[in-house]
């Protein structure tokens, strides 16, 4: 039989989507932003940790939660160089380190969100329920240490799927076998619910009650306290909402069998990459929002920098006096500075 007369129609066979532009984008975008976030996060959280340890500031529930939050963010920031390497080139560091990287990412992500919830609950009782909170003050630090340990244990438990399935596939460290892996749907949905929706709900309820309490108080610092709370909420939403919306949309696309539109798929990858970097900013913003904004902590930080020789006596006096003038008489744990 002469097969030369036969012709085959390849028009119905889908061509693989070209992601070369995505790859080039990641080469500069991921390396730049991951480096900035990692260095800033490591420096900021290390300052928080050293300040807490040097001045023995673990005297309130919020102190304990902030120390654990900084430790979680510090670990997360230390994993970002590996994330950058994974997005830029084939993973060459082995399966064991691949699993460790993903485990550190998941555990620190979940623990950070849980700790932010605990901080908001603690501030709710300290401000909206000040009388009852003061009566239990002697037990507060012990309870905060126990609850922090529970948070880390829960974060480890909910990270088990990533620990189990993460491996190196086609030169990439990932817990998913392919873009259409059904496991991706369940893991991403659980991440959206546990690491964003529930914390946002808890924080929103607590901060609404706090604002209602502050609005009833006749204190000239009330407006300042409300602004601080709004900063806390806005930073959380701005960092986390875009990524979780993009992640939710990507999950829907995967659940519906993917898309044949290569441009649409590439744009979705761009969106995930950019919003993920914004979400990762939380590890270097948390020290500024939850610690550096506190009056007492700012004072202790300046003292630490002075003792270490990073700050002159003249600059210390200038910065300290400026901080004192802007926050006179705000030196208790339940003041409207909303600070520890």
C-alpha positions, 0 to 999 in steps of 0.5 A, a space after each residue: 500500500 502506498 502511504 504517500 498519498 495519505 495526509 494527516 490533519 493535526 489541527 485538532 491536536 492541542 499544542 503545548 502552551 509556550 511559557 518562555 515569556 513567563 520563564 524570562 519574567 521569573 528570572 528577573 522578577 522573582 530574583 529581585 523581589 525575593 531578595 528584597 523581601 528575604 533581606 528585609 524580612 531577616 533584618 526586621 524580624 531578627 531585630 524584633 527577636 533580639 530586642 525581645 530576648 535582650 530586654 526580656 520583654 515576654 511579660 504579656 500575651 502579645 509579647 509572646 505572640 509577637 516573638 513567635 510571629 517574628 520567629 515564623 517570619 524569620 524562618 519564612 524569609 530564610 526559605 525565600 532564596 530557595 524559592 527564587 532558585 526553584 523558580 529560576 532554574 531546575 531544582 538541583 538540591 535533592 528531594 530532601 531539601 525540597 520537602 524541607 523548603 515546602 514544609 518550612 513555607 507551609 508551617 510558617 505561613 499557617 503559624 503566622 496567620 494563626 498567631 495574627 488571630 491570637 494577637 487580635 483576640 488578645 487585643 480584643 480582651 485587653 481593650 474591649 474586655 479590659 477588666 476581665 483581662 486584668 483579673 487574669 493577667 497572672 495567667 496570661 503569659 503561661 496561656 500565651 506560651 501554651 497557645 503558641 505551642 498549639 499553634 505550631 503543632 496545628 500548623 505542622 499538622 495541616 502541612 502534612 499533605 505538602 510534606 507527604 507529596 512534595 517531590 522534584 518533578 521535571 526539575 521543579 520542586 512541587 507537591 503537584 504532579 501536573 497542572 491538572 493534579 486533583 491534589 492541587 485543588 484540595 490543597 489550594 482550597 484548604 490554604 485559602 480557607 485556613 490561611 486567609 478566610 478564617 484569620 480574616 474573619 477572626 481579625 475582622 470581628 475582633 477589630 470591629 469590636 475594638 473600634 466600637 469600644 474605642 469610639 465610646 471612650 473619651 480619649 484624645 488618643 482614640 483616633 490614633 488608635 483607630 488608625 493603627 488598627 486600620 493599618 493592621 487590617 489594611 496591610 493584611 488585606 492588601 498583602 493577602 487578598 490579591 493572592 488568595 483571589 488569584 489562587 481561588 481563580 486558578 483553582 476553579 480553572 484547574 477544577 474545570 479541566 484547565 484552559 485551552 487559551 494559552 494567553 489566558 493561562 500565561 496571564 494567570 501565571 503572571 498574576 499568581 507570581 506577582 500577587 504571591 510576591 505581594 503576599 510574601 511581603 507580610 514577613 517583612 511588614 509584620 515587624 513594622 506593623 506589630 512591633 516597631 509601631 509600639 511605643 515601648 518596643 521602639 524605645 527598647 529597639 533604640 536602646 539596643 541599637 545604641 548599645 550595639 554601637 549602631 546609633 550614636 548618643 546624639 541620634 538616640 536622644 533625638 529619636 527617643 525624645 521625638 518618640 516620647 513626645 508623640 506618645 506621651 502617657 501611653 505606657 500600659 498594655 491596654 492603652 490606645 496605642 494598640 501596642 505591647 
